[in-house]
Amino acid sequence: MVTVRKNSFKITIFLLSLAALIFSGCSSSTASKSALTGGLITPTNGKLEIPVAGISDGKAHHFQVKSEDGSMVTFFVLKSADGVLRAAIDACDVCYRSGLGYYQEGDKMVCKNCGQKFASNKINVIKGGCNPAPLNRVVDGDTLVIQMRDINMNSWYMKYRQS
């Protein structure tokens, strides 16, 4: 029974991600800079599980999840040019008060507040300043796994985010 629920969850997340990709491809460039492309995600057993197939296209996929303190935490996942799946909170130590986050421009993530650009292969490598706040993640077979404890530890970045 648990395996059926787990597989159903993975299929649902994949289909939602696919629908979001199709929708974001049809929207204008301005709208796509602020779209929640990955959608709302629900943790299972204290972790987030995202099918790798839905996030391996080199595009940033923004997700939201409700943290332990009730904050809606936005984060993004992307496969960088060097082939590594990366994840970060959609905020940084400097500009988080703006509540604006990042959008993708080619192989870079761009801060919507200050305009600084960050190479995708430096996400999860360089920390602090205006760099996207890194999230620990693990690839387990065909699934990217992020622990909710990491989301919860970073929920403070969302204090100023507008819904």
Secondary structure, DSSP 8 states (H G I E B T S, - for coil): -HHHHHHHHHHHHHHHHHHHHHHHHHS-HHHHTT--SSEE---BTTEEEEEGGGT-SSS-EEEEEE-TTS-EEEEEEEE-TTS-EEEEES--TTTGGG---EEEETTEEEETTT--EEEGGGTTTS-STTS--B---EEETTEEEEEHHHHHHTGGGGGG---
